[in-house]
Amino acid sequence: MMIWTVPRAAVLAAALALYGCVYYPPPGYPVMAPASFDRSFDAAASAMRDQGLAVNVEDRASGTIVGTQGAGTVSASVRRQADGSVRVQFDATGPRDPALIDRVSRSYDARMGR
């Protein structure tokens, strides 16, 4: 009877020790949380300003931002998705600088930590 009691106690002790273990992601591993609407909206407006656009419309209620630079216009649409995520879309019309929209997008990504 004593032979079975010691292995069972050891297995029980090992199981209890493992129960208390917690897994942490490795250092430097990004823990991504969904972006909030306000953070995304502010980052989009700031990204447009970063690239020298004059922001003419900044309507948080509709999620619309419009900026101009010369004859070019860049607009941002910030929308909440059904799953709780936020979608940001940049569109450009008539820019003299074809790379402007790419720079605005990169600036937005940098502000969002991507």
Protein Blocks (a to p, Z undefined) as FASTA:
>chain_A
ZZmmmmmmmmmmmmmmmmmpccdddehiacdddddfklmmmmmmmmmmmnopacfbdcfk
nopacddehjbccdddddddfkopacdddddehiablklmmmmmmmmmmmnoZZ
